[in-house]
Amino acid sequence: MAQSSPPLGFRLVVTPQQLSWFSDSQQIAFIYNETEGDKNNLYVINRDGSGLTKLTNDKDLNPGTPVWQPQ
C-alpha cells in the first residue's frame, strides 16, 4: 500500500456517501477520483489528516461506497 502526504494546500472534498468512519472514529475510508474520466480509488486517512494511504489503483476496479467490516 502506497502511503503519501497530500501536497501543501491540499483540500479533499467528498460527499457523505463516499466516506466511512472506522468504529473508533480515528480513520476514514473514502472514494476519490484524481483524474476526470478515470475510475475512482479507495483511500484511508487518519482523523488528523496524516497517513493518507491509497488502497486501490484505478486500473484494478471502480470501488463504490466504502464500508468497514468488524475486526
ROSE-4610 file (N, C-alpha, C; in Angstrom, 1 decimal, always signed):
// ROSE-4610
residu = [M/M/M/A/A/A/Q/Q/Q/S/S/S/S/S/S/P/P/P/P/P/P/L/L/L/G/G/G/F/F/F/R/R/R/L/L/L/V/V/V/V/V/V/T/T/T/P/P/P/Q/Q/Q/Q/Q/Q/L/L/L/S/S/S/W/W/W/F/F/F/S/S/S/D/D/D/S/S/S/Q/Q/Q/Q/Q/Q/I/I/I/A/A/A/F/F/F/I/I/I/Y/Y/Y/N/N/N/E/E/E/T/T/T/E/E/E/G/G/G/D/D/D/K/K/K/N/N/N/N/N/N/L/L/L/Y/Y/Y/V/V/V/I/I/I/N/N/N/R/R/R/D/D/D/G/G/G/S/S/S/G/G/G/L/L/L/T/T/T/K/K/K/L/L/L/T/T/T/N/N/N/D/D/D/K/K/K/D/D/D/L/L/L/N/N/N/P/P/P/G/G/G/T/T/T/P/P/P/V/V/V/W/W/W/Q/Q/Q/P/P/P/Q/Q/Q]
num = [1/1/1/2/2/2/3/3/3/4/4/4/5/5/5/6/6/6/7/7/7/8/8/8/9/9/9/10/10/10/11/11/11/12/12/12/13/13/13/14/14/14/15/15/15/16/16/16/17/17/17/18/18/18/19/19/19/20/20/20/21/21/21/22/22/22/23/23/23/24/24/24/25/25/25/26/26/26/27/27/27/28/28/28/29/29/29/30/30/30/31/31/31/32/32/32/33/33/33/34/34/34/35/35/35/36/36/36/37/37/37/38/38/38/39/39/39/40/40/40/41/41/41/42/42/42/43/43/43/44/44/44/45/45/45/46/46/46/47/47/47/48/48/48/49/49/49/50/50/50/51/51/51/52/52/52/53/53/53/54/54/54/55/55/55/56/56/56/57/57/57/58/58/58/59/59/59/60/60/60/61/61/61/62/62/62/63/63/63/64/64/64/65/65/65/66/66/66/67/67/67/68/68/68/69/69/69/70/70/70/71/71/71]
x = [+0.8/+0.0/+0.9/+0.7/+1.5/+0.9/+1.8/+1.4/+2.0/+1.3/+1.7/+1.2/+1.8/+1.4/+0.7/-0.4/-1.1/-0.2/-0.3/+0.5/+0.1/+1.0/+0.7/-0.5/-1.4/-2.7/-3.7/-3.5/-4.4/-5.7/-6.8/-8.1/-8.9/-9.4/-10.2/-11.7/-12.4/-13.9/-14.6/-15.3/-16.1/-17.5/-18.4/-19.8/-19.9/-20.9/-21.0/-21.2/-21.8/-22.0/-20.6/-19.6/-18.3/-17.3/-17.8/-16.8/-17.4/-16.6/-17.0/-16.0/-16.5/-15.6/-15.4/-14.2/-13.9/-14.6/-14.9/-15.6/-15.0/-13.7/-13.1/-13.0/-13.5/-13.5/-12.1/-11.1/-9.7/-9.3/-10.0/-9.7/-11.0/-10.8/-11.9/-11.4/-12.3/-12.2/-13.0/-12.5/-13.2/-12.8/-13.7/-13.6/-13.2/-12.2/-11.8/-11.4/-11.7/-11.3/-10.3/-9.1/-8.0/-8.0/-8.4/-8.4/-9.7/-10.3/-11.6/-11.6/-12.6/-12.7/-12.0/-11.2/-10.6/-11.6/-11.3/-12.0/-11.7/-12.6/-12.4/-11.4/-10.8/-9.9/-10.3/-9.9/-10.3/-9.0/-9.3/-8.2/-8.6/-7.6/-7.8/-6.9/-7.4/-6.7/-7.0/-6.0/-6.2/-7.1/-7.7/-8.6/-7.9/-6.6/-5.8/-5.3/-5.6/-5.1/-3.8/-3.2/-1.9/-2.2/-1.2/-1.3/-2.2/-2.3/-3.1/-2.5/-3.4/-3.0/-4.0/-3.4/-4.2/-4.3/-5.5/-5.7/-5.9/-6.3/-6.6/-5.8/-5.8/-5.2/-6.4/-6.5/-7.7/-7.9/-6.8/-6.9/-7.5/-7.5/-7.9/-9.5/-10.2/-11.6/-12.2/-13.5/-14.1/-14.9/-14.3/-15.0/-16.2/-17.1/-18.3/-18.2/-19.3/-19.3/-18.5/-17.5/-16.7/-17.5/-17.3/-17.9/-16.8/-16.6/-15.7/-16.3/-15.5/-16.0/-15.5/-16.3/-15.9/-14.5/-13.8/-12.5/-12.5]
y = [-1.2/+0.0/+1.2/+2.1/+3.3/+4.3/+4.9/+5.9/+7.2/+8.3/+9.6/+10.7/+11.8/+13.0/+13.9/+14.5/+15.5/+16.7/+17.2/+18.4/+19.6/+20.5/+21.7/+22.4/+22.8/+23.4/+22.4/+21.1/+20.1/+20.2/+20.1/+20.0/+19.0/+18.0/+17.0/+17.2/+17.1/+17.3/+16.0/+15.4/+14.2/+14.3/+13.6/+13.6/+12.6/+12.7/+11.8/+10.4/+10.1/+8.8/+8.1/+8.9/+8.4/+8.1/+8.3/+8.1/+7.2/+6.7/+5.8/+5.9/+6.3/+6.4/+4.9/+4.7/+3.4/+3.5/+2.4/+2.3/+3.1/+3.3/+4.1/+5.6/+5.9/+7.3/+7.9/+7.1/+7.6/+7.5/+6.8/+6.7/+6.8/+7.3/+7.5/+6.8/+6.0/+5.4/+6.2/+6.5/+7.3/+7.0/+7.4/+7.2/+8.6/+8.6/+9.8/+9.5/+10.4/+10.3/+11.4/+11.0/+12.0/+12.7/+11.9/+12.4/+12.2/+13.3/+13.2/+12.1/+11.2/+10.2/+8.9/+8.9/+7.6/+7.0/+5.8/+5.1/+5.7/+5.6/+6.0/+5.1/+5.6/+4.9/+4.9/+3.9/+3.8/+4.3/+5.2/+5.7/+5.5/+5.6/+5.6/+6.8/+7.6/+8.7/+8.7/+9.1/+9.3/+10.5/+10.5/+11.7/+13.0/+13.0/+14.3/+14.7/+13.9/+14.2/+13.6/+12.8/+12.1/+10.7/+10.1/+8.7/+8.4/+9.3/+9.1/+7.9/+6.9/+5.6/+5.3/+5.1/+4.7/+3.2/+2.6/+1.2/+0.5/+1.2/+0.7/+1.5/+0.9/+1.5/+1.6/+2.8/+3.0/+1.9/+1.1/+0.1/-1.2/-1.3/-2.5/-2.7/-1.7/-1.8/-0.4/-0.3/+1.0/+0.9/+1.2/+1.0/+1.9/+1.4/+2.2/+2.7/+2.8/+3.4/+2.4/+2.9/+2.1/+1.7/+0.5/+0.0/-0.7/-0.4/-1.1/-2.4/-3.5/-4.8/-5.0/-5.7/-5.9/-6.6/-6.3/-7.0/-8.1]
z = [+0.0/+0.0/+0.0/-0.9/-1.1/-0.1/+0.7/+1.6/+1.1/+1.1/+0.6/+1.5/+1.3/+2.0/+1.0/+1.4/+0.5/+0.2/-1.0/-1.3/-0.4/-0.3/+0.5/+0.0/+0.8/+0.4/-0.1/+0.0/-0.4/+0.4/-0.3/+0.3/-0.4/+0.3/-0.3/-0.1/-1.1/-1.0/-1.5/-0.6/-0.9/-0.4/-1.0/-0.4/+0.7/+1.6/+2.7/+2.2/+1.1/+0.6/+0.2/+0.1/-0.4/+0.8/+2.0/+3.1/+4.2/+5.0/+6.1/+7.2/+8.4/+9.6/+10.2/+10.6/+11.3/+12.7/+13.3/+14.5/+15.7/+15.7/+16.8/+16.4/+15.2/+14.7/+14.5/+14.4/+14.2/+12.7/+11.8/+10.4/+9.6/+8.4/+7.4/+6.1/+5.6/+4.3/+3.3/+2.1/+1.2/-0.2/-1.1/-2.6/-3.2/-4.1/-4.7/-6.1/-7.0/-8.4/-8.7/-8.9/-9.0/-10.4/-11.4/-12.8/-13.4/-14.0/-14.6/-15.7/-15.7/-16.7/-16.2/-15.2/-14.7/-13.6/-13.3/-12.2/-10.9/-9.9/-8.5/-7.9/-6.8/-6.0/-4.5/-3.7/-2.3/-1.5/-0.5/+0.3/+1.8/+2.6/+4.1/+4.6/+5.5/+6.1/+7.6/+8.4/+9.8/+10.1/+11.2/+11.6/+11.5/+11.9/+11.9/+10.6/+9.5/+8.2/+7.8/+8.7/+8.4/+7.9/+7.3/+6.9/+5.7/+4.8/+3.6/+2.9/+2.7/+2.0/+0.9/-0.3/-1.5/-1.5/-1.4/-1.3/-2.6/-3.6/-4.9/-6.0/-7.2/-8.4/-9.3/-10.0/-10.9/-11.9/-12.2/-13.2/-12.6/-11.2/-10.5/-10.6/-10.2/-10.0/-9.9/-9.8/-9.5/-8.3/-7.1/-5.8/-5.6/-4.9/-4.5/-3.1/-2.4/-1.1/-0.1/+0.6/+1.5/+2.8/+3.3/+4.5/+5.3/+6.6/+7.4/+7.8/+7.8/+8.3/+9.8/+10.6/+12.0/+12.0/+13.0/+13.2/+14.1]
